[in-house]
Amino acid sequence: MFSSPESLSTPTVDHMRASGSWNPLWDQLCEWDPEWTERFMAMNATPIRREIFPPQFVELLSIAIDAACTHMYSPGVRRHIRAALELGVTPKEIVTVLEMVSVLGIHACNMGIPVLAEELEEFTRRSQNRSGGMTESGSGDATAGA
């Protein structure tokens, strides 16, 4: 669609497909814009290719990223757990990573509970005003707040 796929080399994409780390949901994007897809995937692979972290840590971090509530990519979680186990990572270490990443979901409560408390307080106040014949403006005239 955007560039000629025949003339473009995609070694990163090709490697991902061969190694099983390619997500089939990316097929259409790669077909339409193989140049952008190749560059994005190569950029994404750069920190791993630099080998700054040991492979075990990379797999644990990848599990955390794929299992995070903002990502929840099950095939990636499975692939990285399998690779971590092959590298000697213990099940206890993997469970600990999953437990640690699960706290990302608590932010829904951290944000939502205070909002619920505020809205519940306001709702209770409005309900009491209505049942007491009072409007939100404090007068007895039902049209005063309109």
Secondary structure as GFF3:
##gff-version 3
##sequence-region A 1 146
A	DSSP	three_ten_helix	5	7	.	.	.	ID=ss1
A	DSSP	alpha_helix	11	19	.	.	.	ID=ss2
A	DSSP	three_ten_helix	24	26	.	.	.	ID=ss3
A	DSSP	alpha_helix	27	32	.	.	.	ID=ss4
A	DSSP	alpha_helix	34	49	.	.	.	ID=ss5
A	DSSP	alpha_helix	55	67	.	.	.	ID=ss6
A	DSSP	alpha_helix	74	86	.	.	.	ID=ss7
A	DSSP	alpha_helix	91	101	.	.	.	ID=ss8
A	DSSP	three_ten_helix	102	105	.	.	.	ID=ss9
A	DSSP	alpha_helix	106	131	.	.	.	ID=ss10
###
